[in-house]
Amino acid sequence: LTQHNIVYRQALLGQALRGRRDKVVICTKFGITVPQVSLPARLVRPVARKIVAAFPGLRRAASRARPTGTRVPIEPAAIEGSVTRSLRLLGTDYVDVLAVHEPTPLEAASPEIFDVLRRLVERGMVRAVSIAGDPESIEAAVRPDRPIDIAQFPDTPLTATAAALRARLSAPVPMFVTHGVFGSGVTQALADM
């Protein structure tokens, strides 16, 4: 996706939400750039889609070749601008959840970042704050004076990360959302059993 495509899709979503905003939950992330797709890759994409459709076994290789956004340092000054831009494009005055995407433990503990997040919540632009990252970052972020409602992190039945993290956190413990049950090496670990 290009920045233009992201803007276009947010605007389309905003049009679809008109008159339905109270029936939809919007979650957005901050801290990852839009993937950059080169001109040759954009030109080849339609042909590649047809090849993958004809040979579904290539789907996994094609998904690995897809560009992803890159993690950028989380700058407090950029958070509010990003949220404001998303609200304008979506045609709404709030998002239900703003997730800070993969902060480092140092960023997750930053009072400046949480001052911005707190202001966004107080102004009604954000209803809930999430930290989406590794357990160390979540542990660094969770403090009684910080508005963290949701923690998103990888967990599997073999790692039991949620239970270990819950035991290490002091109150208030945010709601946990986990991912990666069949990823993060679980398939290989099960095959090795």
C-alpha positions as CSV (number, residue, x, y, z in Angstrom):
1,L,0.0,0.0,0.0
2,T,1.1,3.5,-0.7
3,Q,0.3,6.5,1.4
4,H,-2.2,7.5,-1.3
5,N,-3.9,4.1,-1.0
6,I,-4.1,4.4,2.8
7,V,-5.7,7.8,2.6
8,Y,-8.1,6.6,-0.1
9,R,-9.1,3.6,2.0
10,Q,-9.6,5.6,5.1
11,A,-11.8,8.0,3.2
12,L,-13.8,5.1,1.8
13,L,-14.2,3.6,5.2
14,G,-15.3,7.0,6.5
15,Q,-18.0,7.1,3.8
16,A,-19.2,3.7,4.7
17,L,-19.4,4.6,8.4
18,R,-21.7,7.6,7.9
19,G,-24.9,7.1,9.9
20,R,-23.4,3.8,11.4
21,R,-20.6,5.1,13.6
22,D,-22.3,3.9,16.8
23,K,-22.3,0.4,15.4
24,V,-18.6,0.1,14.6
25,V,-15.5,-0.1,16.6
26,I,-12.4,1.5,15.1
27,C,-8.9,0.6,16.2
28,T,-5.9,2.2,14.6
29,K,-2.2,1.9,15.3
30,F,0.6,4.4,15.5
31,G,4.3,3.6,15.1
32,I,4.6,1.9,11.8
33,T,5.2,3.5,8.4
34,V,3.2,2.8,5.3
35,P,5.1,0.1,3.3
36,Q,6.8,1.6,0.2
37,V,6.2,-0.3,-3.0
38,S,8.5,0.4,-5.9
39,L,7.1,1.2,-9.4
40,P,8.3,-2.1,-10.8
41,A,6.6,-4.0,-8.0
42,R,3.3,-2.1,-8.6
43,L,3.5,-2.9,-12.3
44,V,4.1,-6.7,-11.6
45,R,1.4,-7.0,-8.9
46,P,-1.6,-7.6,-11.2
47,V,0.3,-10.4,-13.1
48,A,1.5,-11.9,-9.8
49,R,-2.1,-12.0,-8.4
50,K,-3.2,-14.0,-11.5
51,I,-0.4,-16.4,-11.1
52,V,-1.1,-17.0,-7.4
53,A,-4.8,-17.4,-8.2
54,A,-3.9,-20.1,-10.8
55,F,-1.4,-21.8,-8.4
56,P,-2.7,-21.4,-4.8
57,G,0.4,-23.2,-3.5
58,L,2.4,-20.0,-4.2
59,R,0.2,-18.0,-1.8
60,R,2.6,-18.4,1.2
61,A,5.7,-17.3,-0.9
62,A,3.7,-14.4,-2.2
63,S,2.6,-13.2,1.2
64,R,6.2,-13.3,2.4
65,A,7.2,-11.1,-0.6
66,R,4.6,-8.5,0.3
67,P,6.2,-5.3,1.6
68,T,5.4,-4.4,5.2
69,G,5.7,-1.2,7.0
70,T,8.8,-0.5,9.0
71,R,8.9,0.4,12.6
72,V,9.8,4.0,13.3
73,P,10.8,5.7,16.6
74,I,7.6,6.8,18.4
75,E,7.7,10.6,18.6
76,P,5.2,12.1,21.0
77,A,4.8,15.2,18.8
78,A,3.6,13.0,15.8
79,I,1.0,11.0,17.7
80,E,-1.7,13.7,17.8
81,G,-1.2,14.7,14.2
82,S,-1.6,11.1,13.1
83,V,-4.8,10.7,15.1
84,T,-6.2,14.0,13.9
85,R,-5.5,13.0,10.3
86,S,-7.2,9.7,10.7
87,L,-10.2,11.2,12.3
88,R,-10.6,13.7,9.5
89,L,-10.3,11.0,6.8
90,L,-12.7,8.7,8.6
91,G,-15.2,11.5,9.1
92,T,-15.5,10.8,12.9
93,D,-14.5,12.6,16.0
94,Y,-13.0,9.6,17.9
95,V,-11.4,6.2,17.5
96,D,-12.3,3.5,19.9
97,V,-8.8,2.2,20.4
98,L,-5.4,3.7,19.6
99,A,-2.6,1.2,19.7
100,V,1.0,2.2,20.1
101,H,2.6,-0.3,17.7
102,E,5.7,-2.1,19.0
103,P,7.2,0.5,21.3
104,T,10.6,-0.3,22.7
105,P,10.6,-0.7,26.5
106,L,12.1,2.8,26.8
107,E,9.3,4.3,24.6
108,A,6.7,2.3,26.5
109,A,7.9,3.9,29.7
110,S,8.1,7.5,28.2
111,P,6.1,10.0,30.2
112,E,6.0,12.3,27.2
113,I,4.2,9.7,25.1
114,F,1.7,9.0,27.8
115,D,1.1,12.7,28.3
116,V,0.0,12.9,24.7
117,L,-2.1,9.7,25.0
118,R,-3.8,11.0,28.1
119,R,-4.6,14.3,26.4
120,L,-6.2,12.5,23.5
121,V,-8.4,10.5,25.9
122,E,-9.3,13.6,27.9
123,R,-10.3,15.4,24.7
124,G,-12.5,12.4,23.6
125,M,-10.5,11.8,20.4
126,V,-9.4,8.3,21.7
127,R,-11.6,6.1,23.9
128,A,-9.0,3.4,24.9
129,V,-5.3,3.1,24.6
130,S,-3.4,-0.1,23.7
131,I,0.2,-1.2,23.7
132,A,0.8,-3.7,20.9
133,G,4.2,-5.2,21.3
134,D,6.4,-7.5,23.3
135,P,5.8,-8.4,27.0
136,E,8.8,-6.3,28.1
137,S,7.3,-3.2,26.5
138,I,3.9,-3.9,28.1
139,E,5.5,-4.4,31.5
140,A,7.4,-1.1,31.1
141,A,4.2,0.8,30.1
142,V,1.7,-0.5,32.7
143,R,1.6,2.0,35.7
144,P,-1.4,3.1,37.8
145,D,-1.2,6.6,36.4
146,R,-1.2,5.6,32.7
147,P,-4.3,5.1,30.5
148,I,-3.6,1.6,29.2
149,D,-6.7,-0.3,28.6
150,I,-5.5,-3.1,26.3
151,A,-2.2,-5.0,25.8
152,Q,-1.7,-6.9,22.6
153,F,1.2,-9.4,22.3
154,P,2.2,-12.7,20.9
155,D,1.3,-15.8,22.9
156,T,1.0,-19.5,22.3
157,P,-0.1,-22.5,24.3
158,L,3.5,-23.5,24.6
159,T,4.8,-20.2,25.9
160,A,2.0,-19.1,28.3
161,T,3.1,-15.5,28.0
162,A,-0.2,-14.1,29.1
163,A,-0.1,-16.0,32.5
164,A,3.5,-15.0,33.1
165,L,2.8,-11.3,32.2
166,R,-0.3,-11.2,34.4
167,A,1.8,-12.5,37.3
168,R,4.4,-9.8,36.8
169,L,2.0,-6.8,36.4
170,S,0.7,-4.9,39.3
171,A,-2.9,-3.5,39.2
172,P,-4.5,-2.3,37.1
173,V,-3.9,-5.1,34.5
174,P,-5.1,-4.2,31.0
175,M,-7.3,-6.4,28.9
176,F,-5.1,-8.9,27.0
177,V,-5.4,-9.5,23.3
178,T,-3.0,-12.2,22.1
179,H,-2.0,-13.4,18.6
180,G,0.2,-16.0,17.1
181,V,-1.4,-19.2,18.4
182,F,-0.4,-21.0,15.3
183,G,2.6,-18.9,14.5
184,S,5.8,-18.0,16.3
185,G,7.3,-21.4,15.9
186,V,4.3,-23.4,17.4
187,T,3.9,-25.5,14.3
188,Q,7.6,-26.6,14.4
189,A,7.4,-27.1,18.2
190,L,4.4,-29.4,17.8
191,A,6.1,-31.3,14.9
192,D,9.2,-31.8,17.2
193,M,7.1,-33.4,20.0
